[in-house]
Amino acid sequence: MDEFDSAIVRNLQEDARQSNRDIARKLGIAPSTCLERTRLLRARGVIRGYHAEVDLPALNRGVQAMVAVQVRPLSRSVVQSFERSVARLPEVLSVFTMAGSDDFLVHVTAQDIDHLHAFLLDRFTSRREIVGFRTSIIYQHLRKPVLEPLADVP
């Protein structure tokens, strides 16, 4: 990626709804060049999609938590089955498969603490492969919306 590709990615991270013409103008390149570079970034998998950021409390999801989960037996079929089934639950925002003492970190959201508690009791305690889990309530989630290129390591 050169400086123009990085600038296109940065601009799309800042606002994916801005027009190709606006990005081209900001970068001082022709709109056709900007469009082709954006198309190539998508084709190479650098740009994987465009998403709307939503306000969770506005969707009646005012509580967030991280659930650290350990499963047994630790086999490919158990891991894949857990990933697929948990990712489909409406309360789950994301599932991270981990190395270390926890096998998974599951980011969940709920209406309130009572709903979170019921979700954990109904969806986690009844699963035979789960040997333990810990829940941490999230007070605040700060997200970095624009990823800057990393410096080259000599």
DSSP file with accessible surface (Angstrom, degrees, kcal/mol):
  #  RESIDUE AA STRUCTURE BP1 BP2  ACC     N-H-->O    O-->H-N    N-H-->O    O-->H-N    TCO  KAPPA ALPHA  PHI   PSI    X-CA   Y-CA   Z-CA
    1    1 A M              0   0  116      0, 0.0     2,-0.1     0, 0.0    40,-0.0   0.000 360.0 360.0 360.0 132.1    0.0    0.0    0.0
    2    2 A D     >  -     0   0   67      1,-0.0     4,-2.5     0, 0.0     5,-0.2  -0.318 360.0 -84.7 -98.4-174.4    1.3    3.4   -0.9
    3    3 A E  H  > S+     0   0  155      1,-0.2     4,-2.1     2,-0.2     5,-0.1   0.847 127.5  51.7 -64.4 -32.4    0.4    6.8    0.6
    4    4 A F  H  > S+     0   0   64      2,-0.2     4,-2.5     1,-0.2    -1,-0.2   0.925 109.9  48.2 -70.9 -42.9   -2.6    7.2   -1.7
    5    5 A D  H  > S+     0   0   14      2,-0.2     4,-2.5     1,-0.2    -2,-0.2   0.933 113.0  49.0 -59.9 -45.2   -4.0    3.8   -0.8
    6    6 A S  H  X S+     0   0   25     -4,-2.5     4,-2.6     1,-0.2    -2,-0.2   0.901 111.3  49.9 -61.0 -39.7   -3.5    4.6    2.9
    7    7 A A  H  X S+     0   0    8     -4,-2.1     4,-2.6    -5,-0.2    -1,-0.2   0.886 109.6  50.7 -68.5 -38.3   -5.2    7.9    2.5
    8    8 A I  H  X S+     0   0    0     -4,-2.5     4,-2.5     2,-0.2     5,-0.2   0.951 112.3  47.0 -62.7 -47.3   -8.2    6.4    0.8
    9    9 A V  H  X S+     0   0   28     -4,-2.5     4,-2.3     1,-0.2    -2,-0.2   0.930 112.2  50.2 -60.5 -44.8   -8.6    3.8    3.6
   10   10 A R  H  X S+     0   0   76     -4,-2.6     4,-2.1     1,-0.2    -1,-0.2   0.936 111.0  49.0 -60.0 -45.5   -8.2    6.5    6.2
   11   11 A N  H  X S+     0   0    9     -4,-2.6     4,-2.2     1,-0.2    -1,-0.2   0.905 111.5  48.8 -63.1 -39.8  -10.9    8.7    4.5
   12   12 A L  H  < S+     0   0   20     -4,-2.5    -1,-0.2     1,-0.2    -2,-0.2   0.858 109.9  52.1 -69.7 -33.2  -13.3    5.8    4.2
   13   13 A Q  H  < S+     0   0   63     -4,-2.3     3,-0.3    -5,-0.2    -1,-0.2   0.878 110.3  49.2 -67.5 -36.0  -12.8    4.9    7.9
   14   14 A E  H  < S-     0   0  110     -4,-2.1    -2,-0.2     1,-0.3     2,-0.2   0.902 139.8  -8.3 -68.5 -40.8  -13.5    8.5    8.9
   15   15 A D    ><  -     0   0   77     -4,-2.2     3,-1.4    -5,-0.2    -1,-0.3  -0.675  56.9-173.1-161.3  99.7  -16.7    8.5    6.8
   16   16 A A  T 3  S+     0   0   40     -3,-0.3    -4,-0.1     1,-0.3    -3,-0.1   0.601  84.5  66.0 -73.4  -8.6  -17.6    5.7    4.4
   17   17 A R  T 3  S+     0   0  229     -5,-0.1    -1,-0.3     2,-0.1    -5,-0.1   0.568  74.2 109.0 -90.4  -8.0  -20.5    7.6    3.0
   18   18 A Q  S <  S-     0   0   22     -3,-1.4    -3,-0.0    -7,-0.2     2,-0.0  -0.344  76.5-104.4 -68.8 151.4  -18.4   10.4    1.4
   19   19 A S     >  -     0   0   52      1,-0.1     4,-2.1     4,-0.0     5,-0.2  -0.319  16.4-119.3 -77.0 157.5  -18.3   10.2   -2.3
   20   20 A N  H  > S+     0   0   45      1,-0.2     4,-2.8     2,-0.2     5,-0.2   0.898 116.6  56.3 -57.7 -40.4  -15.5    9.0   -4.5
   21   21 A R  H  > S+     0   0  172      1,-0.2     4,-2.4     2,-0.2    -1,-0.2   0.906 106.2  49.7 -61.5 -41.4  -15.3   12.5   -6.0
   22   22 A D  H  > S+     0   0   61      2,-0.2     4,-2.3     1,-0.2    -1,-0.2   0.908 111.9  47.4 -65.1 -42.8  -14.9   14.1   -2.5
   23   23 A I  H  X S+     0   0    3     -4,-2.1     4,-1.9     2,-0.2    -2,-0.2   0.937 111.9  50.5 -63.8 -44.9  -12.1   11.6   -1.6
   24   24 A A  H  X>S+     0   0    0     -4,-2.8     5,-2.3     1,-0.2     4,-1.2   0.914 110.0  50.5 -59.0 -43.2  -10.3   12.2   -4.9
   25   25 A R  H ><5S+     0   0  165     -4,-2.4     3,-0.5     1,-0.2    -1,-0.2   0.928 109.4  50.5 -61.9 -43.9  -10.5   16.0   -4.4
   26   26 A K  H 3<5S+     0   0  110     -4,-2.3    -1,-0.2     1,-0.2    -2,-0.2   0.848 116.2  41.9 -61.8 -34.3   -9.0   15.7   -0.9
   27   27 A L  H 3<5S-     0   0   33     -4,-1.9    -1,-0.2    -5,-0.1    -2,-0.2   0.555 108.9-122.1 -91.4  -9.4   -6.1   13.6   -2.2
   28   28 A G  T <<5S+     0   0   70     -4,-1.2     2,-0.3    -3,-0.5    -3,-0.2   0.853  70.8 120.8  71.8  35.0   -5.6   15.7   -5.3
   29   29 A I  S   <S-     0   0   31     -5,-2.3    -1,-0.3    -6,-0.1    -2,-0.1  -0.845  71.2 -87.1-125.4 164.9   -6.1   12.8   -7.7
   30   30 A A     >  -     0   0   46     -2,-0.3     4,-2.4     1,-0.1     3,-0.3  -0.409  33.7-124.0 -68.5 143.5   -8.5   12.1  -10.5
   31   31 A P  H  > S+     0   0   46      0, 0.0     4,-2.8     0, 0.0     5,-0.2   0.873 113.1  55.0 -55.6 -37.0  -11.9   10.6   -9.5
   32   32 A S  H  > S+     0   0   87      2,-0.2     4,-2.3     1,-0.2     5,-0.2   0.900 108.5  48.1 -65.3 -37.4  -11.3    7.7  -11.9
   33   33 A T  H  > S+     0   0   60     -3,-0.3     4,-2.5     2,-0.2    -1,-0.2   0.926 112.7  48.2 -66.2 -44.0   -7.9    7.0  -10.3
   34   34 A C  H  X S+     0   0    0     -4,-2.4     4,-2.5     1,-0.2    -2,-0.2   0.921 111.7  49.8 -63.2 -43.4   -9.5    7.1   -6.8
   35   35 A L  H  X S+     0   0   97     -4,-2.8     4,-2.5     2,-0.2    -1,-0.2   0.921 112.1  47.4 -63.0 -43.5  -12.3    4.8   -7.9
   36   36 A E  H  X S+     0   0   88     -4,-2.3     4,-2.5     2,-0.2    -1,-0.2   0.913 112.4  49.3 -66.0 -41.6   -9.9    2.2   -9.4
   37   37 A R  H  X S+     0   0   57     -4,-2.5     4,-2.3     2,-0.2    -2,-0.2   0.914 111.8  49.1 -64.2 -40.8   -7.7    2.3   -6.3
   38   38 A T  H  X S+     0   0    9     -4,-2.5     4,-2.1     2,-0.2    -2,-0.2   0.922 110.5  51.0 -64.3 -42.2  -10.7    1.8   -4.1
   39   39 A R  H  X S+     0   0  109     -4,-2.5     4,-2.6     1,-0.2    -2,-0.2   0.930 111.3  47.9 -61.0 -42.4  -11.9   -1.1   -6.3
   40   40 A L  H  X S+     0   0   72     -4,-2.5     4,-2.4     1,-0.2     6,-0.2   0.873 108.0  54.9 -67.9 -36.1   -8.4   -2.7   -6.0
   41   41 A L  H  <>S+     0   0    0     -4,-2.3     5,-1.9     2,-0.2     6,-1.3   0.897 111.3  45.4 -63.1 -38.8   -8.4   -2.3   -2.3
   42   42 A R  H ><5S+     0   0  110     -4,-2.1     3,-1.1     4,-0.2    -2,-0.2   0.927 112.1  51.1 -67.6 -43.5  -11.7   -4.1   -2.1
   43   43 A A  H 3<5S+     0   0   74     -4,-2.6    -2,-0.2     1,-0.3    -1,-0.2   0.866 110.0  49.8 -63.4 -34.9  -10.5   -6.8   -4.5
   44   44 A R  T 3<5S-     0   0  133     -4,-2.4    -1,-0.3    -5,-0.2    -2,-0.2   0.532 116.3-115.6 -80.8  -7.3   -7.3   -7.3   -2.3
   45   45 A G  T < 5S+     0   0   39     -3,-1.1    -3,-0.2    -4,-0.4    -2,-0.1   0.568  84.0 119.4  85.1   8.0   -9.4   -7.6    0.8
   46   46 A V  S   <S+     0   0   60     -5,-1.9     2,-0.7    -6,-0.2    -4,-0.2   0.947  79.0  43.5 -69.1 -47.1   -8.1   -4.5    2.5
   47   47 A I  S    S+     0   0   19     -6,-1.3    -2,-0.3    -9,-0.2    -1,-0.2  -0.886  70.9 174.9 -97.7 115.1  -11.5   -3.0    2.5
   48   48 A R        -     0   0  229     -2,-0.7     2,-0.3     1,-0.3    -1,-0.1   0.559  55.8 -41.9-100.2 -12.2  -13.9   -5.7    3.6
   49   49 A G        -     0   0   33      2,-0.0     2,-0.4     0, 0.0    -1,-0.3  -0.952  50.3-100.3 167.7 176.2  -17.1   -3.8    3.9
   50   50 A Y        -     0   0  103     -2,-0.3     2,-0.3    -3,-0.1   -37,-0.0  -0.988  39.2-173.0-126.1 133.3  -19.0   -0.7    4.9
   51   51 A H        -     0   0  165     -2,-0.4     2,-0.5     2,-0.0   -35,-0.2  -0.935  24.5-127.5-132.9 152.1  -20.9   -0.6    8.1
   52   52 A A        -     0   0   90     -2,-0.3     2,-0.5   -36,-0.0    -2,-0.0  -0.827  24.9-137.2 -94.6 130.6  -23.3    1.6   10.1
   53   53 A E        -     0   0  152     -2,-0.5     2,-0.3     2,-0.0    -2,-0.0  -0.789  26.5-161.7 -87.1 127.2  -22.2    2.3   13.7
   54   54 A V        -     0   0   85     -2,-0.5     2,-0.8     5,-0.0     5,-0.0  -0.779  22.9-117.1-112.8 156.1  -25.3    2.1   15.9
   55   55 A D     >  -     0   0  101     -2,-0.3     4,-0.8     1,-0.2     3,-0.4  -0.825  23.1-155.5 -90.3 109.8  -26.0    3.4   19.4
   56   56 A L  T >4>S+     0   0   28     -2,-0.8     5,-1.8     1,-0.2     3,-1.4   0.905  90.6  53.1 -58.3 -45.9  -26.6    0.2   21.5
   57   57 A P  G >45S+     0   0   80      0, 0.0     3,-1.8     0, 0.0    -1,-0.2   0.881 103.2  59.1 -58.7 -31.3  -28.8    1.9   24.2
   58   58 A A  G 345S+     0   0   76     -3,-0.4    -2,-0.2     1,-0.3     4,-0.1   0.756 105.0  50.7 -67.5 -20.6  -31.0    3.3   21.4
   59   59 A L  G <<5S-     0   0   99     -3,-1.4    -1,-0.3    -4,-0.8    -3,-0.1   0.087 127.3-101.7-100.5  20.2  -31.6   -0.3   20.4
   60   60 A N  T < 5S+     0   0  100     -3,-1.8    -2,-0.1     1,-0.1     2,-0.1   0.873  91.6 119.2  61.7  40.5  -32.5   -1.3   24.0
   61   61 A R      < +     0   0   71     -5,-1.8    50,-0.2    -6,-0.1    -3,-0.1  -0.557  22.7 150.1-130.3  66.3  -29.1   -2.8   24.6
   62   62 A G        +     0   0   50     49,-0.6     2,-0.4    -5,-0.2    49,-0.2   0.590  54.1  67.7 -80.4 -12.0  -27.8   -0.6   27.5
   63   63 A V  E     -A  110   0A  24     47,-2.6    47,-2.7    -7,-0.1     2,-0.3  -0.932  58.5-177.2-114.6 132.9  -25.6   -3.3   29.1
   64   64 A Q  E     +AB 109 138A  37     74,-0.6    74,-2.9    -2,-0.4     2,-0.3  -0.945   6.2 173.1-123.1 150.1  -22.4   -4.8   27.6
   65   65 A A  E     -AB 108 137A   0     43,-2.3    43,-2.8    -2,-0.3     2,-0.5  -0.984  28.5-132.8-149.9 157.9  -20.2   -7.5   29.0
   66   66 A M  E     -AB 107 136A  46     70,-2.8    70,-2.8    -2,-0.3     2,-0.6  -0.967  21.5-159.8-110.2 129.1  -17.3   -9.6   28.1
   67   67 A V  E     -AB 106 135A   0     39,-2.6    39,-2.7    -2,-0.5     2,-0.5  -0.955   3.6-155.0-114.1 114.1  -17.7  -13.3   28.9
   68   68 A A  E     -AB 105 134A   7     66,-2.8    66,-2.1    -2,-0.6     2,-0.4  -0.804  21.1-167.5 -87.9 125.8  -14.5  -15.4   29.2
   69   69 A V  E     -AB 104 133A   0     35,-2.6    34,-2.0    -2,-0.5    35,-2.0  -0.936  18.7-163.2-124.7 138.7  -15.3  -19.0   28.5
   70   70 A Q  E     - B   0 132A  33     62,-2.9    61,-2.3    -2,-0.4    62,-1.3  -0.971  16.3-171.1-115.9 134.4  -13.4  -22.3   28.9
   71   71 A V  E     - B   0 130A   0     -2,-0.4    59,-0.2    59,-0.3    58,-0.1  -0.882  11.5-123.5-123.2 155.9  -14.6  -25.4   27.0
   72   72 A R  S    S+     0   0  115     57,-2.4     2,-0.1    -2,-0.3    -2,-0.0  -0.982  84.4  35.9-147.8 146.6  -13.7  -29.1   27.1
   73   73 A P  S    S-     0   0   89      0, 0.0     2,-1.7     0, 0.0    -1,-0.2   0.589  80.8-143.0 -72.1 150.0  -12.8  -31.2   25.4
   74   74 A L        +     0   0   99     -2,-0.1     2,-0.3     4,-0.1    -2,-0.1  -0.635  48.6 138.0 -84.3  85.3  -10.6  -28.8   23.5
   75   75 A S     >  -     0   0   43     -2,-1.7     4,-2.8     1,-0.1     5,-0.2  -0.879  67.0-108.0-127.6 162.5  -11.1  -30.2   20.0
   76   76 A R  H  > S+     0   0  192     -2,-0.3     4,-2.8     1,-0.2     5,-0.3   0.911 118.5  49.8 -56.7 -44.7  -11.6  -28.7   16.6
   77   77 A S  H  > S+     0   0   82      1,-0.2     4,-2.3     2,-0.2    -1,-0.2   0.910 112.4  46.4 -66.2 -40.1  -15.3  -29.9   16.5
   78   78 A V  H  > S+     0   0   25      2,-0.2     4,-2.5     1,-0.2     5,-0.2   0.942 114.7  47.5 -66.1 -45.2  -16.1  -28.5   19.9
   79   79 A V  H  X S+     0   0   27     -4,-2.8     4,-2.7     2,-0.2    -2,-0.2   0.954 115.1  44.7 -61.7 -49.2  -14.4  -25.1   19.2
   80   80 A Q  H  X S+     0   0   75     -4,-2.8     4,-2.4    -5,-0.2     5,-0.2   0.908 113.5  49.9 -65.7 -39.2  -16.1  -24.8   15.8
   81   81 A S  H  X S+     0   0   54     -4,-2.3     4,-2.5    -5,-0.3     5,-0.3   0.924 112.3  47.6 -64.0 -43.9  -19.5  -25.8   17.1
   82   82 A F  H  X S+     0   0    0     -4,-2.5     4,-2.6    -5,-0.2     5,-0.4   0.945 111.8  50.3 -62.6 -47.8  -19.2  -23.3   20.0
   83   83 A E  H  X S+     0   0   59     -4,-2.7     4,-2.1    -5,-0.2    -2,-0.2   0.934 114.4  43.8 -55.4 -50.9  -18.1  -20.5   17.7
   84   84 A R  H  X S+     0   0  136     -4,-2.4     4,-0.9    -5,-0.2    -1,-0.2   0.930 116.9  43.7 -63.2 -47.5  -21.0  -21.0   15.2
   85   85 A S  H  < S+     0   0   24     -4,-2.5     3,-0.4    -5,-0.2     4,-0.4   0.918 116.5  44.9 -70.4 -40.9  -23.8  -21.5   17.8
   86   86 A V  H >< S+     0   0    1     -4,-2.6     3,-1.6    -5,-0.3     6,-0.2   0.900 107.1  59.0 -70.7 -37.7  -22.8  -18.6   20.1
   87   87 A A  H 3< S+     0   0   59     -4,-2.1    -1,-0.2    -5,-0.4    -2,-0.2   0.775 101.3  57.7 -62.7 -23.7  -22.2  -16.2   17.2
   88   88 A R  T 3< S+     0   0  184     -4,-0.9    -1,-0.3    -3,-0.4    -2,-0.2   0.609  80.0 107.7 -81.5 -13.6  -25.8  -16.7   16.1
   89   89 A L  S X  S-     0   0   22     -3,-1.6     3,-1.6    -4,-0.4    -3,-0.0  -0.457  73.4-132.2 -69.0 137.5  -27.3  -15.6   19.4
   90   90 A P  T 3  S+     0   0   80      0, 0.0    -1,-0.1     0, 0.0    -4,-0.0   0.782 104.6  56.1 -63.4 -24.8  -28.9  -12.1   19.2
   91   91 A E  T 3  S+     0   0   28     17,-0.1    18,-2.5    28,-0.0     2,-0.5   0.650  88.7  94.4 -79.2 -14.5  -27.2  -10.9   22.4
   92   92 A V  E <   +C  108   0A  17     -3,-1.6    16,-0.2    -6,-0.2     3,-0.1  -0.682  42.7 175.6 -89.8 125.4  -23.7  -11.7   21.0
   93   93 A L  E    S-     0   0A  73     14,-3.3     2,-0.3    -2,-0.5    15,-0.2   0.807  70.0 -11.4 -90.2 -40.2  -21.8   -8.9   19.2
   94   94 A S  E     -C  107   0A  41     13,-1.3    13,-2.5     2,-0.0     2,-0.4  -0.988  52.9-144.3-160.0 156.6  -18.5  -10.8   18.6
   95   95 A V  E     -C  106   0A  37     -2,-0.3     2,-0.5    11,-0.2    11,-0.2  -0.996  12.9-164.3-127.8 125.6  -16.7  -14.0   19.5
   96   96 A F  E     -C  105   0A  95      9,-2.9     9,-2.3    -2,-0.4     2,-0.5  -0.946  12.0-146.3-110.3 126.4  -12.9  -14.1   19.9
   97   97 A T  E     -C  104   0A  74     -2,-0.5     7,-0.3     7,-0.2     2,-0.2  -0.840  31.8-164.5 -90.5 126.8  -11.2  -17.5   19.9
   98   98 A M        -     0   0   85      5,-3.0     2,-0.3    -2,-0.5    -2,-0.0  -0.706  25.4-138.6-117.3 161.2   -8.2  -17.2   22.3
   99   99 A A  S    S+     0   0   99     -2,-0.2     2,-0.3     5,-0.0     3,-0.3  -0.837  71.4  41.8-106.6 151.7   -5.0  -18.8   23.4
  100  100 A G  S    S-     0   0   65     -2,-0.3    -2,-0.1     1,-0.2     0, 0.0  -0.776 116.4 -24.6 113.8-155.5   -4.2  -18.9   27.1
  101  101 A S  S    S+     0   0   97     -2,-0.3     2,-0.4     2,-0.0    -1,-0.2   0.781 125.8  57.5 -71.8 -25.9   -6.4  -19.7   30.1
  102  102 A D        -     0   0   26     -3,-0.3   -32,-0.2     1,-0.1     3,-0.1  -0.871  63.5-161.5-105.4 140.8   -9.6  -18.7   28.3
  103  103 A D  S    S+     0   0   11    -34,-2.0    -5,-3.0    -2,-0.4     2,-0.3   0.787  75.6  18.2 -87.9 -30.2  -10.7  -20.4   25.1
  104  104 A F  E     -AC  69  97A   0    -35,-2.0   -35,-2.6    -7,-0.3     2,-0.4  -0.983  53.6-156.3-141.1 151.9  -13.2  -17.7   24.1
  105  105 A L  E     -AC  68  96A  47     -9,-2.3    -9,-2.9    -2,-0.3     2,-0.5  -0.995  21.1-165.3-125.1 118.5  -14.0  -14.1   24.8
  106  106 A V  E     -AC  67  95A   0    -39,-2.7   -39,-2.6    -2,-0.4     2,-0.7  -0.938  10.0-151.1-113.0 120.5  -17.6  -13.3   24.0
  107  107 A H  E     +AC  66  94A  20    -13,-2.5   -14,-3.3    -2,-0.5   -13,-1.3  -0.821  27.9 177.3 -91.2 116.6  -18.8   -9.7   23.7
  108  108 A V  E     -AC  65  92A   0    -43,-2.8   -43,-2.3    -2,-0.7     2,-0.3  -0.817  18.6-159.0-121.6 161.1  -22.5   -9.6   24.6
  109  109 A T  E     +A   64   0A   1    -18,-2.5     2,-0.3    -2,-0.3   -45,-0.2  -0.975  13.2 174.1-138.0 149.0  -25.1   -6.9   25.0
  110  110 A A  E     -A   63   0A   2    -47,-2.7   -47,-2.6    -2,-0.3     3,-0.1  -0.953  42.8-109.5-148.9 167.5  -28.4   -6.9   26.9
  111  111 A Q  S    S-     0   0   96     -2,-0.3   -49,-0.6   -50,-0.2     2,-0.3   0.896  93.8 -27.2 -65.8 -44.0  -31.3   -4.7   27.9
  112  112 A D  S  > S-     0   0   70    -50,-0.1     4,-2.3   -51,-0.1    -1,-0.2  -0.914  76.9 -77.8-159.3-178.9  -30.3   -4.6   31.6
  113  113 A I  H  > S+     0   0   94     -2,-0.3     4,-2.8     1,-0.2     5,-0.2   0.884 125.9  54.4 -62.9 -38.5  -28.5   -6.7   34.2
  114  114 A D  H  > S+     0   0  127      1,-0.2     4,-2.4     2,-0.2    -1,-0.2   0.914 109.4  47.4 -62.7 -42.8  -31.5   -9.0   34.7
  115  115 A H  H  > S+     0   0   51      2,-0.2     4,-2.7     1,-0.2    -2,-0.2   0.912 112.1  50.4 -64.9 -41.0  -31.6   -9.8   31.0
  116  116 A L  H  X S+     0   0    8     -4,-2.3     4,-2.6     2,-0.2    -2,-0.2   0.940 110.9  49.0 -60.9 -46.1  -27.8  -10.4   31.0
  117  117 A H  H  X S+     0   0  110     -4,-2.8     4,-2.5     1,-0.2    -2,-0.2   0.929 112.6  47.0 -60.6 -46.3  -28.2  -12.7   34.0
  118  118 A A  H  X S+     0   0   38     -4,-2.4     4,-3.0     1,-0.2     5,-0.3   0.915 110.8  53.0 -62.8 -41.7  -31.0  -14.7   32.3
  119  119 A F  H  X S+     0   0    6     -4,-2.7     4,-3.0     2,-0.2     5,-0.4   0.941 110.9  46.1 -58.8 -47.7  -29.0  -14.9   29.1
  120  120 A L  H  X>S+     0   0   16     -4,-2.6     4,-1.9     1,-0.2     5,-1.6   0.919 115.3  46.3 -63.8 -43.2  -26.0  -16.4   30.9
  121  121 A L  H  <5S+     0   0   78     -4,-2.5     5,-0.4    -5,-0.2    -2,-0.2   0.928 120.1  39.1 -64.1 -43.8  -28.1  -18.8   32.9
  122  122 A D  H  <5S+     0   0  111     -4,-3.0    -2,-0.2    -5,-0.2    -1,-0.2   0.857 127.8  29.1 -76.1 -36.9  -30.1  -19.9   29.8
  123  123 A R  H  <5S+     0   0  118     -4,-3.0    -3,-0.2    -5,-0.3    -2,-0.2   0.664 128.8  28.4-103.3 -19.4  -27.4  -20.0   27.2
  124  124 A F  T ><5S+     0   0    1     -4,-1.9     3,-1.0    -5,-0.4     6,-0.2   0.796 111.9  53.9-112.4 -41.6  -24.2  -20.8   29.0
  125  125 A T  T 3 <S+     0   0   83     -5,-1.6    -3,-0.1     1,-0.2    -4,-0.1   0.781 107.5  53.9 -70.4 -22.6  -24.8  -22.9   32.1
  126  126 A S  T 3  S+     0   0   85     -5,-0.4     2,-0.5    -4,-0.1    -1,-0.2   0.574  83.3 102.2 -87.8  -7.2  -26.8  -25.5   30.2
  127  127 A R    X   -     0   0   55     -3,-1.0     3,-0.9     1,-0.1    -4,-0.0  -0.664  61.1-153.3 -83.6 124.2  -24.0  -26.1   27.6
  128  128 A R  T 3  S+     0   0  240     -2,-0.5    -1,-0.1     1,-0.2   -56,-0.1   0.802  91.1  57.2 -65.5 -33.0  -22.1  -29.4   28.4
  129  129 A E  T 3  S+     0   0   35    -58,-0.1   -57,-2.4   -51,-0.1     2,-0.6   0.702  85.7  91.7 -75.8 -17.4  -18.9  -28.3   26.8
  130  130 A I  E <   +B   71   0A  22     -3,-0.9   -59,-0.3   -59,-0.2     3,-0.1  -0.671  45.4 173.6 -81.2 119.2  -18.5  -25.1   29.0
  131  131 A V  E     -     0   0A  90    -61,-2.3     2,-0.3    -2,-0.6   -60,-0.2   0.568  67.0 -12.0 -99.6 -11.7  -16.5  -25.9   32.1
  132  132 A G  E     -B   70   0A  20    -62,-1.3   -62,-2.9     2,-0.0    -1,-0.4  -0.913  55.8-173.6-178.6 152.2  -16.4  -22.4   33.3
  133  133 A F  E     -B   69   0A  60     -2,-0.3     2,-0.4   -64,-0.2   -64,-0.2  -0.982   8.7-156.4-153.8 152.2  -17.0  -18.8   32.4
  134  134 A R  E     -B   68   0A 132    -66,-2.1   -66,-2.8    -2,-0.3     2,-0.5  -0.992  12.5-149.1-127.9 139.5  -16.5  -15.3   34.0
  135  135 A T  E     -B   67   0A  52     -2,-0.4     2,-0.5   -68,-0.2   -68,-0.2  -0.924   9.4-171.5-115.3 132.3  -18.4  -12.2   33.2
  136  136 A S  E     -B   66   0A  76    -70,-2.8   -70,-2.8    -2,-0.5     2,-0.2  -0.986  21.1-134.2-121.5 123.3  -17.1   -8.7   33.3
  137  137 A I  E     -B   65   0A  73     -2,-0.5     2,-0.6   -72,-0.2   -72,-0.3  -0.534  17.3-133.8 -74.0 139.0  -19.5   -5.7   32.8
  138  138 A I  E     -B   64   0A  41    -74,-2.9   -74,-0.6    -2,-0.2     3,-0.1  -0.847  21.9-178.4 -95.9 120.4  -18.3   -3.0   30.4
  139  139 A Y  S    S+     0   0  223     -2,-0.6     2,-0.3     1,-0.3    -1,-0.2   0.863  72.7   2.4 -80.7 -42.0  -18.7    0.5   31.8
  140  140 A Q        -     0   0  145      2,-0.0     2,-0.5   -76,-0.0    -1,-0.3  -0.997  58.9-156.6-149.6 142.7  -17.4    2.3   28.7
  141  141 A H        -     0   0  104     -2,-0.3     2,-0.5    -3,-0.1    -3,-0.0  -0.957  10.0-171.5-125.8 110.2  -16.2    1.2   25.3
  142  142 A L        -     0   0  139     -2,-0.5     2,-0.4     2,-0.0    -2,-0.0  -0.887   9.4-167.1-100.0 132.1  -13.8    3.5   23.5
  143  143 A R        -     0   0  134     -2,-0.5    -2,-0.0     0, 0.0     0, 0.0  -0.954  22.1-133.2-123.4 138.6  -13.1    2.6   19.9
  144  144 A K        -     0   0  147     -2,-0.4     3,-0.0     1,-0.2    -2,-0.0  -0.802  20.9-170.0 -88.8 107.8  -10.5    3.9   17.6
  145  145 A P        +     0   0   71      0, 0.0     2,-0.5     0, 0.0    -1,-0.2   0.745  69.5  49.8 -75.6 -22.8  -12.4    4.5   14.3
  146  146 A V  S    S-     0   0   22   -132,-0.1     2,-0.6  -134,-0.0  -136,-0.1  -0.962  70.7-153.8-122.7 119.1   -9.4    5.2   12.1
  147  147 A L        -     0   0  116     -2,-0.5  -134,-0.1  -138,-0.1     3,-0.1  -0.806  13.7-150.3 -90.5 122.0   -6.4    2.9   12.0
  148  148 A E        -     0   0  102     -2,-0.6  -142,-0.0     1,-0.1    -2,-0.0  -0.605  31.0 -92.1 -85.2 151.2   -3.2    4.6   11.0
  149  149 A P        -     0   0   84      0, 0.0     2,-0.2     0, 0.0    -1,-0.1  -0.329  44.1-114.5 -60.7 144.6   -0.5    2.7    9.2
  150  150 A L        -     0   0  164      1,-0.1     2,-0.1    -3,-0.1     3,-0.1  -0.549  32.8-103.6 -78.5 148.7    2.1    1.1   11.5
  151  151 A A        -     0   0   90     -2,-0.2     2,-0.2     1,-0.1    -1,-0.1  -0.397  40.5-103.0 -69.6 144.8    5.7    2.4   11.3
  152  152 A D        -     0   0  159     -2,-0.1    -1,-0.1     1,-0.1     0, 0.0  -0.481  31.8-131.2 -67.5 137.8    8.1    0.1    9.5
  153  153 A V              0   0  134     -2,-0.2    -1,-0.1    -3,-0.1    -3,-0.0  -0.811 360.0 360.0 -93.1 125.9   10.4   -1.8   11.8
  154  154 A P              0   0  167      0, 0.0    -1,-0.1     0, 0.0     0, 0.0  -0.170 360.0 360.0 -68.8 360.0   14.1   -1.6   10.8
